[in-house]
Amino acid sequence: MVNLKLTSFLINPKQSRLASALAIAWVKLTDQWMLSKEHPQLPKSPSDSAVQFWTRQKAEGPSGQEYWLNVATRTPQSETPILGRGGIIADGMGLGKTLTVLALVLASLKEKEGAGISNSTLIGTSSS
């Protein structure tokens, strides 16, 4: 998923080979994590972990009807919830936030628009 030419170019050439390898591995790991946040999946069964505070539940009794439960607010609903996309990167200085975001933007360029998905990328930064 990560453009290794871009990764190799942006890493300081004075860094050791080990530091460069670790930086590339970190970008790959964070890129995979960020891509998973771009395409969250609701739990498929009541035994699956919560996703964005939503769990799938099964009603007790003979009906056994399934419903959604927001574990943060403890509110049930029958309609399928809409999940948000994206996230926040709050790593410390020097851990490759810029490189990670660039890799995500490049990886998401291949996505097709549709079903409420835009090809736009919003990046917010502090002024300092």
C-alpha positions as CSV (number, residue, x, y, z in Angstrom):
1,M,0.0,0.0,0.0
2,V,2.9,2.4,0.8
3,N,4.8,4.0,-2.1
4,L,8.3,2.9,-1.2
5,K,9.9,5.4,-3.6
6,L,8.2,8.2,-1.8
7,T,9.1,6.7,1.5
8,S,12.8,6.3,0.6
9,F,12.9,9.8,-0.7
10,L,11.5,11.5,2.4
11,I,13.7,9.6,4.9
12,N,16.8,11.5,5.8
13,P,19.7,9.9,3.8
14,K,22.0,10.5,6.8
15,Q,20.0,8.0,8.9
16,S,21.4,4.6,9.5
17,R,20.0,1.7,7.5
18,L,18.3,0.3,10.6
19,A,16.6,3.7,11.3
20,S,15.5,3.8,7.7
21,A,14.1,0.3,7.8
22,L,12.3,1.0,11.1
23,A,10.8,4.2,9.7
24,I,9.5,2.3,6.6
25,A,8.1,-0.5,8.8
26,W,6.4,2.2,11.0
27,V,4.8,3.9,8.0
28,K,3.6,0.6,6.6
29,L,2.0,-0.3,10.0
30,T,0.4,3.0,10.5
31,D,-0.8,3.1,6.9
32,Q,-2.6,-0.2,7.3
33,W,-4.2,1.0,10.6
34,M,-5.3,4.2,8.9
35,L,-6.8,2.4,5.9
36,S,-8.7,0.2,8.3
37,K,-10.2,3.4,9.9
38,E,-11.2,4.6,6.4
39,H,-13.3,1.5,5.9
40,P,-14.8,0.4,9.2
41,Q,-17.0,-2.7,9.3
42,L,-19.9,-3.2,11.7
43,P,-19.7,-6.4,13.9
44,K,-21.2,-9.3,12.0
45,S,-22.4,-11.3,15.1
46,P,-23.1,-10.6,18.8
47,S,-19.7,-12.2,19.7
48,D,-17.7,-9.7,17.7
49,S,-16.0,-6.7,19.3
50,A,-17.6,-3.3,19.3
51,V,-16.8,-1.0,16.3
52,Q,-17.1,2.8,17.0
53,F,-19.1,1.9,20.1
54,W,-21.6,-0.3,18.2
55,T,-22.2,-3.9,19.0
56,R,-24.7,-6.3,17.5
57,Q,-27.1,-7.8,20.1
58,K,-29.6,-10.6,20.1
59,A,-32.9,-10.1,22.0
60,E,-33.7,-12.6,24.7
61,G,-36.8,-14.7,24.3
62,P,-38.4,-16.6,21.5
63,S,-38.1,-13.7,18.9
64,G,-34.3,-13.6,19.2
65,Q,-34.4,-10.5,17.0
66,E,-31.0,-8.8,16.4
67,Y,-30.5,-5.1,17.1
68,W,-27.7,-2.6,17.5
69,L,-26.5,-1.3,20.9
70,N,-24.3,1.8,21.4
71,V,-22.1,0.7,24.3
72,A,-21.2,4.3,25.2
73,T,-24.7,5.6,25.6
74,R,-26.4,2.2,26.2
75,T,-29.0,3.0,23.6
76,P,-30.5,0.3,21.4
77,Q,-31.7,0.8,17.8
78,S,-33.0,-1.4,15.1
79,E,-31.6,0.7,12.2
80,T,-28.1,-0.2,11.0
81,P,-25.8,2.6,12.3
82,I,-23.7,4.7,9.9
83,L,-20.0,4.5,10.8
84,G,-17.7,7.5,10.5
85,R,-14.5,7.4,8.4
86,G,-11.0,8.7,9.3
87,G,-9.3,9.5,12.5
88,I,-6.7,11.6,14.3
89,I,-2.9,11.2,14.3
90,A,-1.4,12.4,17.5
91,D,2.1,10.8,17.5
92,G,5.0,12.6,19.0
93,M,7.5,14.6,17.0
94,G,9.6,12.7,14.5
95,L,7.4,9.6,14.2
96,G,6.4,10.3,10.6
97,K,2.9,11.9,10.7
98,T,3.5,13.8,7.5
99,L,4.8,10.7,5.7
100,T,2.0,8.6,7.1
101,V,-0.7,11.0,5.8
102,L,1.0,11.3,2.4
103,A,1.1,7.5,2.1
104,L,-2.6,7.3,3.1
105,V,-3.6,9.9,0.5
106,L,-1.6,8.0,-2.2
107,A,-3.2,4.7,-1.2
108,S,-6.7,6.1,-1.2
109,L,-6.3,7.6,-4.7
110,K,-7.1,4.2,-6.1
111,E,-10.6,4.2,-4.4
112,K,-13.6,4.8,-6.6
113,E,-16.1,7.4,-5.7
114,G,-19.7,6.3,-4.9
115,A,-22.0,5.3,-2.1
116,G,-21.3,8.5,-0.2
117,I,-17.5,8.3,-0.6
118,S,-15.6,11.3,-1.9
119,N,-12.1,11.3,-3.3
120,S,-11.3,14.4,-1.3
121,T,-8.9,14.4,1.7
122,L,-9.3,16.9,4.5
123,I,-6.1,17.6,6.5
124,G,-6.2,19.8,9.6
125,T,-3.0,21.0,11.3
126,S,-2.1,23.4,14.1
127,S,-0.6,26.8,13.4
128,S,2.5,26.1,15.4
